[in-house]
Amino acid sequence: MGENCPMPARFNAMAVTLMLFLGLPGLVGCGEGGSAPSEAVAAANSPPRLLSPLEYNHEEGALLVVALVAEDDEGDAIRFTLASGLDSALFGIDAEGQLQFNAAPDFEAPNDSDRDNRYRLVIVLSDGKQGVDYELLITITDLTESLLLKGGSEQRAISQAVQGETVQRDYWLRSASEPKQSDYPILIFLHGAGGNGRVMLNDERVIELIEGDQWVGVFPSGIDGRWNSNGETDADDVDFIRRILLDLEAFESLSKAAVYGVGFSNGASMINRLGKETDIFVAIAPIASQQMKELSVLDAPAPPSVFQINGELDPIIPTEGGIGFGDFEYLSAMESAQNWADQNNCSGSWDEQKVYWGDYEVRSKEQVDCVAGRRVGAYVVLGAGHTTRFGPDFNVFTLISSLFLDLPNP
């Protein structure tokens, strides 16, 4: 008996002794339950736990986000609901945890509260006894959409870091007015110093070529009218061209394996650099610039076919080589062509001919026995200077097109 359990008045000492001897209940604790308490203490309940991640990347256009998974220590059924606030009103969730958008998200037209394609919502897990909140973050990713050529020209832009700042660099795309092909090769045109992509885009000879519906032309612009062929600017123009080609992957009718390049002057130096440092091109045609001497020591990872055109009397980048534009040292036209022939493992001697481009006589030298059907040509236009124009009735871009299209399909 405890001091808090007074003896009933009817009990006497003899009765107590007898009950203890017989092991009868009622004396160890108060009440009729003997030594056990009158009610068991209920075990503590644990709230449910979410096992799924709290952050998701979700492709635009899809409704279902995730089937959430949770567990409860007591094995109680778990119910999923959404708390109000944040972006929760844009979602639905069923009792089993299937979370989805009410309307398919569009990366280009975000509906989240901050309009940044980052949707925040709170889900509530309950086992009927306790509930717990979890905040989820769903980030929408852009789905690359197939683009169709519109016909004619259109301007596009690429973001690139230049001198630590992100800048928008434009380029132009030109196709035939009524494009009818399903798989166009890409022809990149690089302008000369002081020019821009739009000037080349609107050259009447280029328009004539593109309207033939055999090519889609790409016309980028260098920073301040210059290409960084050898330190002329702070821009990484190799990266810029690569970014353009990545951007063009969205066009379903462009052949990403069939990329060709034409450059004039500073643009020709850049085309030579791209040919030596990348595997972008099937073939290139540098006009009015051969390779710089320091570039010639590089081995191209995948040498392109090369059709090099020089004016005999070029005062800017001398055909015989030496110091030229930008105070750079250039190989002679023939040394540069031979270097490209060596890169392409061409064998045999040069096939030399005298041909005419309009009113101009041309010394033509070609190597046709090269690896994988590639070719190297060196063309010196007698009496011509630093130019792409060789008479009113001759279109050098049409000639280059025919040289490119005579090569094996890539």
Secondary structure, 3 states (H helix, E strand, C coil): CCCCCCCCCCCCHHHHHHHHHHCCCCCCCCCCCCCCCCCCCCCCCCCCEECCCCEEEEECCCCEEEECCEECCCCCCCEEEECCCCCHHHEEECCCCEEEECCCCCCCCCCCCCCCCEEEEEEEEECCCCEEEEEEEEEEECCCCCECCCCEEEEEEEEEEECCEEEEEEEEEEECCCCCCCCEEEEEEECCCCCCHHHHHCCHHHHHHHHCCCCEEEEECCECCECCCCCCCCCCHHHHHHHHHHHHCCECCEEEEEEEEEEECHHHHHHHHHHHHCCCCCEEEEECCCCECCHHHCCCCCCCEEEEEEECCCCCCCCCCEEEHHHEEECCHHHHHHHHHHHCCCCCCCEEEEEEECCEEEEEEEECCCHHHCCEEEEEECCCCCCCCCCCCCCHHHHHHHHHHCCCCC
